[in-house]
Each structure stands twice: as C-alpha cells, then as structure tokens.
C-alpha cells in the first residue's frame, strides 16, 4: 500500500450507521463535514440533480438535498436508511448506474467507513475503505432495502479482511477525489494514490470467490487448511500455470501426490457448491 498522502481525508465524517454496532452512536453530532462531503454537496446543489433523483426515487422525497440528509443522520432520523437504499438503487450498475449517487452514498456512510478503517488500520487506510464502499454501491443489487447501509459497510469490511485481498490486481481507475473534483497536492512520499487505489470498471470474479471462502470458513463449510489450498492453487493458476501443473507444483511443495491435491480441491469445491445457495441468501 502506498505511503503517500491519502487521496481523501475522512477522519471527521458525518454520522451514519456502523457495520457491527448500533446504527447511531453517541458523541458524533458535532463532527465537521469532510472535504469530500463538501464537494459532493456543492456539486449536487449546482446541478440540481437531487430534485431529478427525487422524481425517480421516492425514498429521497423526505429531504430536499444531500445536506439535509446528512443532518438527518445527525438527528438519528430513521428515514435516512431509506435514503441510502434509494441512492444505492440509483448508483448501482444494475439500477440507475449514476456515479454521483454512489458518491452520495459514500458521503452518508463516512462515519461508518471511519469505524471500519479503525479495525483494519494495520493493513488499510481510510480511503481504501471508502473507495471499497463506493465499489460495493456500484456492484450492489438495487433492491437492498433498509439494510443497505449495514450491508455495504459489512461487504467492504469482508472484502478488505479476506485472506486473498492482496491477490486481486489493481486496474486503471479514478479515485473518489477525482470524481468529486477535489485536488490534492502531489505527494513526495510516492506515486499518486490515484494510480494505485481505485474503483474497478468491472467486477472481479476473484473477489466473489474470496468473499465466499471467508464466509465458508466462518460458518464451518470448509476448514482454513482447505481455503489455504484453494488460494494457493488459485495464485499459481493466476500466475500462468495450467490447472494440472499448478496441482503438481503445490503437491510437490506439500510433499503429496498431485491426485491428493486434486482430491482435496474437488472435495472442498463440492462443499462450496452445496453451500452456495445459503451464502447467496445470506448476502442478499
């Protein structure tokens, strides 16, 4: 992870429901609005886009602007859950595919992002978590409903906590700063984070697999040793080896025959296939 200055500083965002705690927390009402929030609020005010969204998405009707919705979070207004759900439907690629709506969700969930980031501080920065939430909005189903905020934050935590988080290749992307029009001075500590931290243009099947593996170990579908084996095989195949060659190499590494590796792989894959409907139901 780059040592350069984060693409956006979000250590004092507005209140939103955290991923694993009570939706509203004490002592958060007086936090300053972040640079990202200020930029997005201003942009939406100039474009009058919020009024257009209200015509398409009735869950936004209770608030006349994103700024009012942010105040709603501070007042612990439960209608804001529906606002996040409505904006997620507008921002999702399967819904309205509106990048500005996805940005608005990221703004509303800033405090939750900060809470997730504090639990992952040894490996990720706040901007990594925020951008991952943006990605989750783009990839989400548009019918998430009132649990959208909690779901998006939990998905971001799961993706950044999974064993193979570092295996997913970066792609050419645009940071949330660039999308919001926020300019940072170049860092002397390393390359611009825009080149490293990103919003993928397409969803990566490796991410879906590793999310499934994380869930599967948590509920006991397969053991951690099976996950390690699957990820080791996946890494070799991603490195260019054919499947049988990868199995042979991993077998040699572990001192067992290739057929043993194949048998373990097939057994774990069968358990995952059987558990897939349950997994999909739980993340829906």
C-alpha positions as CSV (number, residue, x, y, z in Angstrom):
1,X,0.0,0.0,0.0
2,X,1.3,3.4,-0.9
3,X,2.9,5.5,1.7
4,X,1.7,8.7,0.0
5,X,-0.9,11.0,1.4
6,X,-4.4,9.5,1.2
7,X,-6.5,10.7,-1.8
8,X,-9.1,12.0,0.6
9,X,-9.1,12.7,4.3
10,X,-12.2,11.4,6.0
11,X,-11.4,11.3,9.7
12,X,-14.3,13.6,10.6
13,X,-17.2,12.5,8.6
14,X,-21.0,12.8,9.4
15,X,-22.9,10.2,11.4
16,X,-24.1,7.0,9.7
17,X,-25.0,3.5,11.0
18,X,-21.8,1.5,11.6
19,X,-21.4,-2.0,10.3
20,X,-21.4,-4.0,13.5
21,X,-22.6,-1.6,16.2
22,X,-25.9,0.2,17.0
23,X,-27.0,2.3,14.0
24,X,-26.5,5.6,15.9
25,X,-23.6,6.3,18.3
26,X,-23.3,9.0,20.9
27,X,-21.0,11.9,20.6
28,X,-21.0,12.2,16.8
29,X,-23.3,15.1,16.2
30,X,-20.7,17.9,16.0
31,X,-18.2,16.4,13.6
32,X,-17.0,18.7,10.8
33,X,-18.1,18.0,7.2
34,X,-15.3,16.4,5.2
35,X,-13.8,17.8,2.0
36,X,-15.5,15.0,0.0
37,X,-18.9,15.8,1.6
38,X,-18.5,19.5,1.0
39,X,-17.6,18.9,-2.7
40,X,-20.4,16.5,-3.4
41,X,-23.0,18.6,-1.6
42,X,-21.9,21.7,-3.6
43,X,-21.9,19.8,-6.9
44,X,-25.4,18.4,-6.3
45,X,-26.6,21.9,-5.4
46,X,-25.3,23.4,-8.6
47,X,-26.6,20.6,-10.8
48,X,-30.0,20.3,-9.1
49,X,-29.6,16.6,-9.5
50,X,-31.2,15.8,-6.2
51,X,-34.5,17.1,-7.5
52,X,-34.1,14.8,-10.5
53,X,-33.4,11.8,-8.3
54,X,-36.4,12.5,-6.2
55,X,-38.6,12.2,-9.3
56,X,-37.1,8.8,-10.0
57,X,-36.7,7.6,-6.4
58,X,-39.5,8.4,-3.9
59,X,-37.4,7.4,-0.9
60,X,-35.5,10.7,-1.2
61,X,-38.6,12.8,-1.1
62,X,-38.3,13.4,2.7
63,X,-35.1,15.5,2.3
64,X,-34.6,18.4,-0.1
65,X,-30.9,17.9,-0.5
66,X,-27.9,15.7,0.4
67,X,-27.0,18.3,3.1
68,X,-30.5,17.8,4.7
69,X,-30.0,14.0,4.6
70,X,-26.7,14.5,6.4
71,X,-28.4,16.5,9.0
72,X,-30.9,13.7,9.2
73,X,-28.1,11.3,10.2
74,X,-27.1,13.7,12.9
75,X,-30.7,13.8,14.2
76,X,-30.8,10.0,14.1
77,X,-33.7,10.1,11.6
78,X,-34.5,6.6,10.6
79,X,-35.8,7.7,7.2
80,X,-32.1,8.0,6.3
81,X,-31.9,4.2,6.0
82,X,-34.3,4.5,3.1
83,X,-32.3,7.4,1.6
84,X,-29.2,5.2,1.5
85,X,-31.3,2.4,-0.1
86,X,-32.7,4.8,-2.7
87,X,-29.3,6.3,-3.5
88,X,-27.8,2.8,-3.8
89,X,-30.5,1.8,-6.3
90,X,-29.7,5.0,-8.3
91,X,-25.9,4.4,-8.1
92,X,-25.9,0.6,-8.8
93,X,-24.8,-0.6,-12.2
94,X,-27.9,-2.8,-12.1
95,X,-30.1,0.3,-11.3
96,X,-29.5,3.9,-12.4
97,X,-25.7,3.5,-12.8
98,X,-25.3,7.1,-11.6
99,X,-21.8,7.7,-10.2
100,X,-22.9,10.8,-8.4
101,X,-25.5,8.8,-6.5
102,X,-22.8,6.3,-5.5
103,X,-20.7,9.2,-4.3
104,X,-23.6,10.5,-2.2
105,X,-23.8,7.1,-0.5
106,X,-20.1,7.2,0.3
107,X,-20.6,10.7,1.9
108,X,-23.6,9.5,4.0
109,X,-21.5,6.5,5.2
110,X,-18.3,8.3,6.0
111,X,-18.6,7.8,9.8
112,X,-19.2,4.1,9.2
113,X,-16.2,4.0,6.9
114,X,-14.0,5.5,9.6
115,X,-15.2,2.9,12.1
116,X,-14.4,0.1,9.7
117,X,-11.0,1.6,9.0
118,X,-10.1,1.7,12.6
119,X,-10.5,-2.1,12.8
120,X,-8.2,-2.5,9.7
121,X,-5.7,0.2,10.5
122,X,-2.7,-2.2,10.3
123,X,-3.4,-3.1,6.6
124,X,-5.7,-0.5,5.1
125,X,-6.2,3.2,5.2
126,X,-9.5,5.1,5.4
127,X,-9.5,6.0,1.7
128,X,-9.2,2.2,0.9
129,X,-12.3,1.5,2.9
130,X,-14.2,4.5,1.4
131,X,-13.4,3.5,-2.1
132,X,-14.4,-0.1,-1.4
133,X,-17.8,1.1,-0.2
134,X,-18.1,3.1,-3.5
135,X,-17.3,-0.1,-5.4
136,X,-19.9,-2.0,-3.4
137,X,-22.6,0.5,-4.3
138,X,-21.8,0.1,-8.0
139,X,-21.9,-3.7,-7.7
140,X,-25.0,-3.9,-5.4
141,X,-28.4,-5.1,-6.3
142,X,-30.8,-2.1,-6.5
143,X,-33.3,-3.8,-4.1
144,X,-31.2,-3.8,-0.9
145,X,-33.9,-2.0,1.1
146,X,-33.5,-0.5,4.6
147,X,-30.4,-2.7,5.4
148,X,-28.4,-1.1,2.6
149,X,-26.1,0.9,4.8
150,X,-25.2,-2.0,7.1
151,X,-24.8,-4.4,4.1
152,X,-22.4,-2.0,2.2
153,X,-20.2,-1.5,5.2
154,X,-20.1,-5.2,6.1
155,X,-19.3,-6.1,2.5
156,X,-16.4,-3.5,2.5
157,X,-15.1,-5.0,5.7
158,X,-15.3,-8.5,4.4
159,X,-13.6,-7.7,1.1
160,X,-10.7,-5.9,2.9
161,X,-10.4,-8.7,5.5
162,X,-10.4,-11.7,3.2
163,X,-7.3,-13.8,3.0
164,X,-6.7,-13.0,-0.7
165,X,-7.3,-9.3,-0.5
166,X,-3.8,-8.7,-1.9
167,X,-4.2,-11.1,-4.8
168,X,-6.7,-9.0,-6.7
169,X,-4.8,-7.0,-9.3
170,X,-5.4,-3.3,-9.5
171,X,-6.8,-1.8,-12.6
172,X,-6.8,1.7,-14.2
173,X,-9.3,3.7,-12.1
174,X,-10.5,7.0,-11.0
175,X,-10.4,7.9,-7.3
176,X,-13.3,9.4,-5.4
177,X,-11.4,12.6,-5.2
178,X,-11.2,12.9,-8.9
179,X,-14.9,12.1,-9.3
180,X,-15.7,14.8,-6.7
181,X,-13.4,17.3,-8.2
182,X,-11.1,17.5,-5.1
183,X,-7.5,18.3,-5.9
184,X,-4.6,17.2,-3.7
185,X,-1.1,18.4,-3.9
186,X,1.4,15.8,-5.3
187,X,3.0,13.7,-2.6
188,X,6.7,13.4,-2.2
189,X,6.4,10.0,-0.5
190,X,5.5,8.1,-3.5
191,X,3.3,7.9,-6.6
192,X,-0.2,9.4,-6.7
193,X,-2.7,7.1,-5.0
194,X,-5.0,7.6,-8.0
195,X,-2.7,5.2,-9.8
196,X,-2.9,2.6,-7.0
197,X,-6.2,2.9,-5.2
198,X,-9.2,2.6,-7.3
199,X,-12.7,1.9,-8.4
200,X,-12.7,-1.0,-10.8
201,X,-14.6,-0.6,-14.0
202,X,-15.8,-4.2,-13.9
203,X,-16.4,-6.7,-11.1
204,X,-13.7,-9.3,-10.5
205,X,-14.8,-12.9,-10.1
206,X,-11.8,-13.5,-7.8
207,X,-13.3,-11.1,-5.3
208,X,-16.6,-13.0,-5.3
209,X,-14.7,-16.3,-4.7
210,X,-12.6,-14.9,-1.9
211,X,-15.7,-13.4,-0.2
212,X,-17.3,-16.9,-0.4
213,X,-14.2,-18.5,1.1
214,X,-14.2,-16.0,4.0
215,X,-17.9,-16.8,4.7
216,X,-17.4,-20.5,4.3
217,X,-14.7,-20.7,6.9
218,X,-16.7,-18.6,9.3
219,X,-19.7,-20.9,9.2
220,X,-17.7,-24.2,9.1
221,X,-18.4,-25.3,5.5
222,X,-14.7,-25.9,4.9
223,X,-11.6,-25.5,7.1
224,X,-8.9,-22.9,6.9
225,X,-6.5,-25.5,5.5
226,X,-8.8,-26.1,2.6
227,X,-9.1,-22.3,2.0
228,X,-5.3,-22.0,2.1
229,X,-5.0,-24.8,-0.5
230,X,-7.6,-23.3,-2.8
231,X,-5.9,-19.9,-2.6
232,X,-2.5,-21.4,-3.3
233,X,-3.8,-23.2,-6.4
234,X,-5.6,-20.0,-7.5
235,X,-2.4,-18.0,-7.1
236,X,-0.4,-20.5,-9.3
237,X,-3.1,-20.5,-12.0
238,X,-3.3,-16.7,-11.9
239,X,0.4,-16.8,-12.4
240,X,0.0,-18.6,-15.7
241,X,0.2,-22.3,-14.8
242,X,-2.3,-24.8,-16.2
243,X,-4.5,-26.4,-13.6
244,X,-2.8,-29.7,-13.6
245,X,0.6,-28.1,-13.5
246,X,-0.5,-26.0,-10.6
247,X,-1.7,-29.0,-8.7
248,X,1.5,-30.9,-9.4
249,X,3.6,-28.0,-8.1
250,X,1.5,-27.5,-5.0
251,X,1.6,-31.2,-4.3
252,X,5.4,-31.2,-4.5
253,X,5.5,-28.2,-2.2
254,X,3.4,-30.1,0.4
255,X,5.1,-33.5,-0.2
256,X,2.0,-35.2,-1.5
257,X,0.9,-36.6,-4.9
258,X,-0.9,-34.5,-7.4
259,X,-4.0,-36.7,-7.1
260,X,-4.2,-36.0,-3.4
261,X,-4.2,-32.2,-4.1
262,X,-6.9,-32.7,-6.8
263,X,-9.0,-34.8,-4.4
264,X,-8.8,-32.2,-1.7
265,X,-9.6,-29.4,-4.1
266,X,-12.6,-31.3,-5.6
267,X,-13.9,-32.1,-2.1
268,X,-13.7,-28.5,-1.0
269,X,-15.2,-27.3,-4.2
270,X,-18.2,-29.6,-3.8
271,X,-18.8,-28.4,-0.3
272,X,-18.7,-24.8,-1.6
273,X,-21.2,-25.6,-4.4
274,X,-23.6,-27.2,-2.0
275,X,-23.3,-24.1,0.3
276,X,-23.6,-21.5,-2.4
277,X,-27.5,-21.1,-2.2
278,X,-27.2,-20.5,1.6
279,X,-24.4,-18.0,1.0
280,X,-26.3,-16.1,-1.6
281,X,-29.4,-16.0,0.6
282,X,-27.4,-14.5,3.5
283,X,-25.8,-11.7,1.5
284,X,-28.9,-10.8,-0.4
